[in-house]
Amino acid sequence: MKKAATYLLIFVVLSGFSAHKFYVSIYQVHVAAEKKRIEITARIFMDDLNNAVGKHFNKKTHIGEKNEVPDDVELLRKYLAEKFVVRVNGQKKALTYLSKELEANVVICYFRIADVTKANQIDIYNAALMELNDTQQNIIQYSNGDEKQSLLLTAGNASGVFK
């Protein structure tokens, strides 16, 4: 957990700068057992996100920018639904996009997976932004009650498991 906290601190400190030389995104996956759902928050640099979504759909996007249009948000939702896949107890679950906000140059996206009665095992596949830079790292911070774990996913290892 200390390693994930260190990554988060580096991310927060450097996210205020307009240019960055490292490629990292942070995803928080929280099992809300009392609500029978999984809540997901993704923090992704805006420029990288626009480059990846634009490249994936062969269309210029303006996610988080003044000239953002509803189609940009729909492409963001589709992109992350393809690149960030969650399986609960072996079954693929649909991500429900809730909203997004902007903090400095970081887009914060909120998702939910409904109807999760029991989460014995959660498999995460996260290849978001990896097509842009082979040094992209996606940190997954997981919490379920008092249990906390983290994963570091890379282009060579884009999936992991929480039990």
C-alpha positions in Angstrom: 0.0 0.0 0.0 2.9 2.3 0.7 4.1 1.9 -2.9 0.6 2.9 -4.2 0.6 5.9 -1.9 4.0 7.0 -3.2 2.7 6.7 -6.8 -0.4 8.7 -5.8 1.7 11.4 -4.2 3.9 11.7 -7.3 0.9 11.8 -9.5 -0.8 14.6 -7.5 2.3 16.7 -7.3 3.1 16.5 -10.9 -0.5 16.6 -12.2 -0.4 20.4 -11.7 2.2 20.8 -14.5 1.1 21.2 -18.1 3.8 18.8 -19.4 4.8 15.5 -18.0 7.4 12.9 -18.7 5.9 9.9 -17.0 2.8 8.1 -18.0 0.7 6.9 -15.2 -3.1 6.7 -14.5 -4.7 5.8 -11.2 -7.9 3.8 -10.8 -9.6 3.2 -7.5 -11.8 0.1 -7.3 -14.0 0.0 -4.2 -16.4 -2.8 -3.4 -19.4 -1.2 -1.6 -20.9 -4.5 -0.3 -23.7 -2.7 1.6 -24.8 -1.1 -1.7 -24.2 -4.3 -3.7 -22.0 -2.5 -6.2 -18.4 -1.6 -7.2 -17.5 2.0 -7.4 -14.6 3.0 -9.7 -12.7 6.3 -10.0 -10.2 6.8 -12.8 -7.7 9.7 -12.9 -6.1 10.2 -16.3 -4.0 13.0 -17.8 -6.3 14.9 -20.2 -3.8 15.2 -23.0 -3.0 11.5 -23.0 -6.7 10.6 -22.8 -7.5 12.8 -25.8 -4.6 11.3 -27.7 -5.6 7.7 -27.0 -9.4 8.2 -27.6 -8.7 10.2 -30.8 -6.3 7.6 -32.1 -8.6 4.7 -31.2 -11.6 6.2 -33.0 -9.6 8.1 -35.6 -11.3 11.4 -34.5 -10.0 14.5 -32.7 -11.5 14.8 -29.2 -11.6 17.6 -26.6 -12.4 15.7 -23.4 -12.1 18.1 -20.5 -11.5 21.1 -22.8 -13.7 24.1 -23.3 -14.8 22.9 -26.7 -15.8 19.4 -25.5 -19.0 18.1 -27.1 -21.3 15.2 -26.0 -19.8 12.9 -28.7 -16.4 13.3 -27.0 -17.8 12.0 -23.7 -19.5 9.1 -25.5 -16.2 8.1 -27.1 -14.5 8.4 -23.7 -17.1 6.0 -22.3 -16.7 3.5 -25.2 -12.9 3.7 -25.0 -12.7 2.9 -21.3 -15.4 0.2 -21.7 -13.0 -1.6 -24.1 -9.8 -0.9 -22.4 -10.8 -1.3 -18.7 -12.6 -4.6 -18.2 -13.7 -6.0 -14.9 -14.7 -9.6 -14.2 -16.4 -10.4 -10.9 -16.2 -14.1 -9.9 -15.3 -14.9 -13.5 -18.2 -12.9 -15.1 -17.5 -9.8 -17.2 -19.4 -6.9 -15.8 -20.6 -3.7 -17.6 -19.2 -0.4 -16.4 -21.8 2.3 -16.0 -20.4 5.7 -16.7 -21.7 8.2 -14.1 -19.8 11.5 -14.7 -16.4 13.2 -15.0 -14.7 16.3 -13.7 -11.5 18.1 -14.3 -8.8 18.8 -11.7 -5.9 20.8 -13.2 -5.0 18.7 -16.3 -6.4 15.4 -14.9 -9.8 14.0 -16.0 -11.5 12.2 -13.1 -14.1 9.7 -14.3 -16.7 7.9 -12.1 -18.1 4.5 -12.9 -20.2 1.9 -11.2 -20.8 -1.8 -11.6 -24.3 -2.7 -10.2 -25.8 -5.9 -8.8 -22.6 -7.2 -7.2 -23.8 -9.4 -4.3 -20.5 -11.1 -3.6 -17.0 -10.4 -4.9 -14.8 -13.3 -4.1 -12.5 -12.6 -7.0 -12.1 -9.5 -9.2 -10.1 -9.7 -12.4 -9.0 -6.4 -13.9 -7.7 -5.8 -17.4 -6.6 -2.3 -18.0 -4.8 -1.4 -21.3 -5.9 2.2 -21.3 -3.4 4.5 -22.9 -0.9 1.7 -23.5 -1.2 2.0 -27.2 0.4 5.5 -26.9 3.4 4.8 -24.8 5.0 1.5 -23.9 6.0 3.0 -20.5 2.4 3.7 -19.5 1.5 2.4 -16.0 -2.0 2.0 -14.7 -2.1 1.8 -10.9 -5.2 0.0 -9.5 -6.0 0.6 -5.8 -8.5 -1.9 -4.5 -10.6 -1.8 -1.3 -13.1 -4.2 0.1 -14.0 -3.4 3.7 -10.8 -3.3 5.6 -8.9 -5.0 2.9 -6.7 -2.9 0.6 -4.5 -4.0 -2.2 -2.9 -2.5 -5.3 -1.7 -3.5 -8.7 0.7 -2.0 -11.2 -0.3 -2.8 -14.7 1.9 -2.2 -17.7 2.0 -2.9 -21.4 3.7 -6.3 -20.7 1.2 -7.1 -17.9 -2.2 -5.4 -18.4 -4.2 -7.6 -16.0 -4.3 -8.7 -12.4 -6.5 -10.3 -9.8 -7.8 -9.3 -6.4 -9.1 -12.1 -4.1 
